[in-house]
Amino acid sequence: MSPQTVRNYVEEQGTEVIEKLLESMRRISMEILKGVKEVDISIDWTTKTWYGKPVEGLGSSAKGNSWNYATATTKYQNMVLLLAFVPQVNGMSKDEIVKLLMEQIVGMGLKVGLVTLDAGFYTVEVLKFISQFKFVIGVPVGDVKIYEEFDGEYTTNSKRHKKEEQVKFRLLVYGKESLRRGEDRGVLREATNLDLPKREVLKLYNKVRSPIETSYRNIKAFLPFTSSTKFIFRELIFVLAMIFYSLYTVFKNVMTREEFRLLLILCFLDDLSDLKDFIFNLEETLINTIDLFLWR
């Protein structure tokens, strides 16, 4: 089957195919999380940049143009599991992204114990929303301008908001700052509502948040190349890469990534003449394979 046939089918079906595949991804994670009611999650986004003409519906980066995707993950038994996914498009605010991801997680029947976010999500609106949960979020140096060790109450000073709309939180600044050419070096700042010793907050933040970067590296390792500039098709192949990554988390302790790729070839040697049946039967194949390898 030609790549163009696949692209045409996806573009005709729209988001229906993607939603079906996302459900497969969530089922893989829930299969592993059987019996777990509360999870600590990390939220972040990743960017795929290209240098062609602008394409409608995409976010933008500092250089060129980009497709931006946000995910929420949790770490369980040394596995980084994908729970939620949102494509970031023009006009979508950061708090909208966070809300959509959290809604997906709650919709899975999971309770959020702690949510961690990097400084890219630091806005008054995001702070207001995540304050209903236990949270730790990175804070940009330019926003707080505190360069010494600090642990105390802080109030946002957003110029886009009135005084009564500002948010108070516990601000933590670790280490003294060494400035060189105006750069911020060696100092971490966090906003939190946790009532824990300062260093324990940092340790917990690193524990929960760090694995999401590893998940993005692995997802991109499964991401096929395409020259298509169609937003819906780009989103599809990223979701497929997420599914393969999710399945890989089950196998990674018993085989290398290259061996896993060979396994995928064996799993999907079926006749692809009916693309619709293939895509919508993908979920059953993945879940049955997981059941087999999780069986003890």
N, C-alpha and C positions, 0 to 999 in steps of 0.2 A: 504494500500500500504506500502511495506517495505521501510525503509530508504535507503537500498541498491539500490532499483529501482530508487529512486530520484537521488541518487549520480551518478548512471550509466547514467541516462538521461542527467544530467548537464555536465558530462565529455564528452559525445558524442557531445552535442550541442556547447560546448565551450563558447566563450564570447557572443554569440548571445542572450542567455537567460539573461545574466547579463546586457547587453546594453538595452534590453527591460525594465527590471525592473528599471534601472537607469532613463530611460525616464519617467517612472511612478513617481519616486521620484521628478524629476524636475517639472513635471506637477502639482503635489500636491502643491509645493511651488509657482509656477506661478499662480495657481488658487487663492491662498491667496494674492499674490502680484498684483492682477489685477489693472492696472492703474499706478503702480509704475515704474518709469523710472530709478531712481538712487538709489543705495544701498551702505551702508557701510559694508564691509565684514571682516571676520576674517578667517585666514588660520592656520591650525594646523594639527598635525597627532596624531594618537593613536596607541598603540601597544598591540597585543595579543601574549603573550609569552607561549611557551611550552618547555618541557625538553626532547623531544625525539630526534631521529636522524635528521640530517639536511635534508631539503627538497629543491629541486632545485627551483630557482626563487624567493626566499624570502629575505627580508632584515634581518639584524642581530642586536641583542641588546647586552648589556654588559654581560648578563647572559642567557645562553641557546640560543634558536632560537626564531624568532618572525615573525608574519605577521604584516606589518605596513600599515596603511591606512591614507591618507590625505583627508581632506574635507575643503570646504569653506562654511561658514554660514553667515546669516544676521539676525538681530533681527527686527521684525516688529510686532507692536501691542502686545507686550509681548510674542510673539512666536519666537522661534529660528528655522529658516528655513534652510534646507540643499539645497545648490545650485549646488555643484560640488563635485566630488569624484575621487580619483586616488589611486590605490593600489601601494605602494612603493616596488619595486623589486630591487634586487642586480644590481648595476651599474647605477641606476637612481640618478642623481644629484639633489640637493635641488632646483636649479633654474628651472630645467626641471619640477619638481613637481608643483612649483608655476605657471609656464607658462601654463601648462596643465589645472590647475584649473581656471586660469583667462580666458583662451580661451573658456572653457565651459560656464562661466558666460556671457562673451560678446556674445557668440553664442545664448544665451537665449534672447538677445535684451536688456540687462541691462547695464547701465553705472555704473562704480565703482567710488563712491565718495571718500572713504577712505579705505585703506587696512591695516590691523594690523597683525603682525606676532610675534611669541615669539622668544627668543634668539636662538633656535635650527635652525632657518633659516638664521642666520646672516652669509652671505658670500659676497664676492665682487660681484659675478655674480648675486645674488639675489638683492643686492642693486642697481646694474646697471639697472636691469629690472624694479623694482618697482618704480624707480625714475620718471617714466612717469606718475605715479599716486600720489595722496596725500598718505603718508604712515607714520606709526609709527612701528618700529621693536625693539624688545629687543636686548640688546648688552651684550655679556658675559664679565664679569669683567676681565678675563685673556687676552682679546684682547685689551682693552683700558687702563687698569691699572691706572685709575683715581679714587682716593678714597675720594675726597672732592667734595663739591657742585660745579657744573660746568654747564655752558650754553654757548656754543660757537662752532666754526667750528672745525671739526676734519677730519683727513684723515686716511683712512685705512693703515695698515702696513703689509699686507699679504706678507709672504715670497715667496709665489707661483706666485706672480705677479710683473711685472716690475713697476718702479716708475710711469710711465705715465698711467698705468692700474689701479692705486689705485682710490678710490672713496672718494669724500668729502661730508660731511653731517653735519647737526646740531646735536651735541651730548648733551644730557641732563643727568646729574647725580643728583639724589635726595638724600639729607641727607649725613651725615658723616658716615664713615664705622667703625664698631667695629669688629676687627678681633679676632678670637679665633681658635687656631690650624689651621691657614691658610685658614679658611672658609670665604666665602663672606656672610656677614649677614646684613640685613636691608637696603640695598642700591639698588635702581633700576636705570638702565641705559637704555636710549632709543636713537635710531637714528631716525630722522624725517626731513621732509622738510616743516612742517607746520610753519607758521608765527603767532603763538599764544603764550600767556603767558605760562610759564613753567608748572604751576599747571593745566592749562586748557588742555594742551597736555596729562598730566597724567590722568586726569579725562576722557577725550575722549577715550584714549587707553583702560582704564578699562571698560568703557561702551560698547565699540565695541567688545573687545576681550574676556572678562570674560564669556559670554554666551556659547562659544564653548565648554568649559569644562563641562558645564551642559548637553549639547547635547550628549557628549560622554558617560557620566554616564547613560543617559536614553537609548541610543542605546544599550549599553551593557546589560541593564536590559531586553531587548527584544531578546538578542542573545541566540539562543539555543545551547546546548552542542553538540559537535560532537567529535569523536575520529579520524575522517578522517584526513589524512595528505596530501590530494590532494589540491593543491593551488586553483584551480578553484572552488572547492566546498566550501572551507573556505571563498572565496571571495563572493560566492553566498549568504551564510547565513548572512554575514555581511551586504550585500546590502539589503536583506530582512528585517533585523533588522532596517536599516535606513528607509525603507519604512514604517514599522509599527510605528517607532518613528515620522515620518513626519505626518502620519495620527493621531497619538496621540496628536500632537500639536493642532489639531482642536478640540479635545474632552476634553482636560485636565481641562478646566474650568467648565465642567458639570459632570465629573465622575472621579473616582480614577483610578489608573493604573490597579488595579485588575479588576475593572468593565470593563475597556477597553479590557482587555484580554478575558473576557467572550464574549464581543461583537464580537471580532475577530473570536471566535469559531462559533458564530451564522452566521457570514458573509461567512464563508468558510466551510460550511457543505456539499458542493456539492460533487457529486461522483468524486473521483480522479482517476478513471480508465484510463482516457485519460490525462496523465500528461501534454502533450504539450498544449492541449486546456486550461487546468486549469491555467498554468503559463501565457499564452499569453492573457487570459481573465481577469487576475488579475488587470490590469490597469483600465479596464472599471468599475469593481466593486469598486475599490478605489475612482476613480474620481466621480462616481455617489453618493457614500456615502458622499464625501466631499461636493458636491453640495447640498445635503439634509441638512447637519448640518451647512453649511454657510448661508443657506437661512434665511432671517430675515423677 
